[in-house]
Amino acid sequence: MLQTLTFPLIGGLLGLGYYKLIGCSSGSCPITSSPYASILYGIFLGILLAA
């Protein structure tokens, strides 16, 4: 149960960190152009890893 909650949380934080540190200056990158997209992508990867 704890793994199911922590992996998506960590994934979301890593997605936000990826957006802040690397990001996309031109705005044409589909995942890193928006912090919401980066966070959702990280959460999705966390869910996949927790399963």
N, C-alpha and C positions, 0 to 999 in steps of 0.2 A: 504494500500500500504506500509506504513512504517513498519507494523508488518511483512509483507512478506519478507522484506529485513533484518530487525534486528534479527529475530529469527534464521535464518541460520548463520548470522554473529556471534551471541553470541554462537550458537552451535559449530561453528568451533573453536572459541576461547576456549570454554570449552573442546573440544576434544584435542586441543593442550596442554592445562593445564593438562588434564588427562594423556597425554603421558609424559609430563615433570615431574609431581609429582609422579605418580604411575607407569606408564610404564610397561615394561616386560623385565627383565634382561636376560632371557634365549633366547629370540627372537622367541619363539614358539607360542606366543599369536597372533592370526590373526588380531586383531584390534589394539592392543597397541604396536606391534612390529615395526611399522613405523609411523612417525608423519603424513605422508600423509593419511594413512588409518584412523588414529584417527580424523583428521580434517574432512575428507569426511564423516565419520560416524556421527560426531557432526553436520555437515551441513545437512545431511539427517534427523536426528532427529529434527533439527530446522525447516526444511521444513514441516515435519509431524505435529509439534506442531502449526505452523502458519496456517495450512489449516483448 
